[in-house]
Amino acid sequence: MRGAPLSMTVLRPQSAEEAVSLFADNPSAKPLAGGTDYMVLWNMGGANGQCLLDLSGVKEWRTIRKTAAGLSIGALVTHAELRDDPVLRREFPLLARAAAVVGAEQIQNRGTLGGNIANASPAADTFPALAVYEATVKTVSRKGTRSLPLLQTFSGVKKTNLEPGELITAIDIPYLPKRPHRQLFRKVGTRAAMAISKTVAAALVWLERDRTVCELRFALGSMAPTVRRLKAAEEFVKGKRLTAEVAAVACELLKNDVSPIDDIRSTAEYRLRVSRNLLSDFLLS
Ligand SMILES: Cc1cc2nc3c(=O)[nH]c(=O)nc-3n(C[C@H](O)[C@H](O)[C@H](O)COP(=O)(O)OP(=O)(O)OC[C@H]3O[C@@H](n4cnc5c(N)ncnc54)[C@H](O)[C@@H]3O)c2cc1C
């Protein structure tokens, strides 16, 4: 294999407690979950001499549990498990739909939600759904446990606020106060599978009978260094009837919260135009 490592140490904890302890004692170790992101680095020769903390034996982090407050999704739950879980599909369908468009089936079978979050790509497909569901990321280290709101978990492109020795254990999603009137998940990429998003959107809206907005939650990925909620547009539409004029102003406000760039996958102008269309269609449909 091109660039395969010459030497590598693999630590194989069999419980959460052992994982925390081994990570604390080996702070330069690299956590390994499904390995779909890590194997890209491996192929490029970046794994030489590294110490891996293989989390596959930590069974506690492999389940989706119902709690009094919502769902608690273990960090090692795969995209395929999210895609197929009947409770998730019923209660939080946007996340199940996002998981179904991550890479293709091979990636969904191995890639995990915890790995997706720790990898912190601006284009990660699960983040907009997690952002509108107001998920929190639970972590553990030798110092104890923490709960970080999803949006505060990321500090930049491929950067998180995780501290050395800290592992993601679960992602908690609270039940929605009531069923939204409309919901949206949309990935815009070059192909149906194995495409990195040019833009990716998730949204929920609760309305009064006369189409007045009680609450809008709209999140976009691939439009800034980290996933963004459209706070200005969300605030603006609150308490207003959804007319074409209101939708047009909301679309103008979109750029208060995002800063798309030109890159090999798309242009900033295209990303803005498509995102505005998604917002407008969602509000007026
Ligand atoms: C061909 C291909 C296509 C892809 N397509 C998509 C796509 O369409 N959409 C998308 O969102 N992503 C895509 N990805 C990215 C990737 O598959 C996902 O990010 C996946 O969820 C990563 O999970 P993993 O378990 O494989 O992570 P790993 O590769 O095991 O780890 C990724 C990173 O997270 C760290 N890590 C893993 N678990 C933990 C933990 N519990 N606590 C702390 N740190 C941890 C690792 O150290 C590493 O830095 C693609 C990747 C490939 C190779």
The ligand as a MOL file (V3000), in Angstrom:
LIG
                    3D

  0  0  0     0  0            999 V3000
M  V30 BEGIN CTAB
M  V30 COUNTS 53 58 0 0 0
M  V30 BEGIN ATOM
M  V30 1 C -14.4990 8.2020 0.5600 0
M  V30 2 C -15.0240 9.0140 1.7280 0
M  V30 3 C -16.2500 9.6470 1.6110 0
M  V30 4 C -16.7520 10.4020 2.6670 0
M  V30 5 N -17.9650 11.0390 2.5130 0
M  V30 6 C -18.4540 11.7740 3.5230 0
M  V30 7 C -19.7140 12.4580 3.3480 0
M  V30 8 O -20.3620 12.3900 2.3160 0
M  V30 9 N -20.1780 13.1910 4.4050 0
M  V30 10 C -19.4900 13.2890 5.5870 0
M  V30 11 O -19.9690 13.9580 6.5110 0
M  V30 12 N -18.2930 12.6630 5.7610 0
M  V30 13 C -17.7630 11.9120 4.7670 0
M  V30 14 N -16.5560 11.2830 4.9230 0
M  V30 15 C -15.8150 11.4670 6.1640 0
M  V30 16 C -15.9490 10.3240 7.2040 0
M  V30 17 O -16.3880 9.1270 6.6420 0
M  V30 18 C -16.8570 10.7160 8.3640 0
M  V30 19 O -16.3770 11.9010 8.9510 0
M  V30 20 C -16.9620 9.6190 9.4270 0
M  V30 21 O -18.0930 9.8560 10.2080 0
M  V30 22 C -15.7230 9.5370 10.3130 0
M  V30 23 O -15.9650 8.5660 11.3050 0
M  V30 24 P -14.9160 7.4270 11.6260 0
M  V30 25 O -15.5020 6.6260 12.7230 0
M  V30 26 O -14.5390 6.6820 10.3940 0
M  V30 27 O -13.6890 8.3230 12.1390 0
M  V30 28 P -12.1260 7.9570 12.2570 0
M  V30 29 O -11.4840 7.9960 10.9010 0
M  V30 30 O -11.9160 6.7390 13.0930 0
M  V30 31 O -11.6810 9.2320 13.0910 0
M  V30 32 C -11.8330 10.5410 12.5790 0
M  V30 33 C -11.2230 11.5370 13.5590 0
M  V30 34 O -11.9640 11.5690 14.7650 0
M  V30 35 C -11.1770 11.1870 15.8870 0
M  V30 36 N -12.0820 10.3880 16.7290 0
M  V30 37 C -12.8260 9.3300 16.3370 0
M  V30 38 N -13.6500 8.9380 17.3310 0
M  V30 39 C -13.4150 9.7620 18.3830 0
M  V30 40 C -13.9680 9.8590 19.7050 0
M  V30 41 N -14.9330 9.0490 20.1560 0
M  V30 42 N -13.5110 10.8480 20.5150 0
M  V30 43 C -12.5480 11.7080 20.0730 0
M  V30 44 N -11.9830 11.6550 18.8500 0
M  V30 45 C -12.4290 10.6950 18.0060 0
M  V30 46 C -9.9930 10.4560 15.2990 0
M  V30 47 O -8.8400 10.5390 16.0950 0
M  V30 48 C -9.8090 11.1970 13.9740 0
M  V30 49 O -9.1110 12.4100 14.1940 0
M  V30 50 C -16.0170 10.5180 3.8700 0
M  V30 51 C -14.7800 9.8540 3.9940 0
M  V30 52 C -14.2780 9.1110 2.9450 0
M  V30 53 C -12.9610 8.4270 3.1000 0
M  V30 END ATOM
M  V30 BEGIN BOND
M  V30 1 1 1 2
M  V30 2 1 2 3
M  V30 3 2 2 52
M  V30 4 2 3 4
M  V30 5 1 4 5
M  V30 6 1 4 50
M  V30 7 2 5 6
M  V30 8 1 6 7
M  V30 9 1 6 13
M  V30 10 2 7 8
M  V30 11 1 7 9
M  V30 12 1 9 10
M  V30 13 2 10 11
M  V30 14 1 10 12
M  V30 15 2 12 13
M  V30 16 1 13 14
M  V30 17 1 14 15
M  V30 18 1 14 50
M  V30 19 1 15 16
M  V30 20 1 16 17
M  V30 21 1 16 18
M  V30 22 1 18 19
M  V30 23 1 18 20
M  V30 24 1 20 21
M  V30 25 1 20 22
M  V30 26 1 22 23
M  V30 27 1 23 24
M  V30 28 2 24 25
M  V30 29 1 24 26
M  V30 30 1 24 27
M  V30 31 1 27 28
M  V30 32 2 28 29
M  V30 33 1 28 30
M  V30 34 1 28 31
M  V30 35 1 31 32
M  V30 36 1 32 33
M  V30 37 1 33 34
M  V30 38 1 33 48
M  V30 39 1 34 35
M  V30 40 1 35 36
M  V30 41 1 35 46
M  V30 42 1 36 37
M  V30 43 1 36 45
M  V30 44 2 37 38
M  V30 45 1 38 39
M  V30 46 1 39 40
M  V30 47 2 39 45
M  V30 48 1 40 41
M  V30 49 2 40 42
M  V30 50 1 42 43
M  V30 51 2 43 44
M  V30 52 1 44 45
M  V30 53 1 46 47
M  V30 54 1 46 48
M  V30 55 1 48 49
M  V30 56 2 50 51
M  V30 57 1 51 52
M  V30 58 1 52 53
M  V30 END BOND
M  V30 END CTAB
M  END
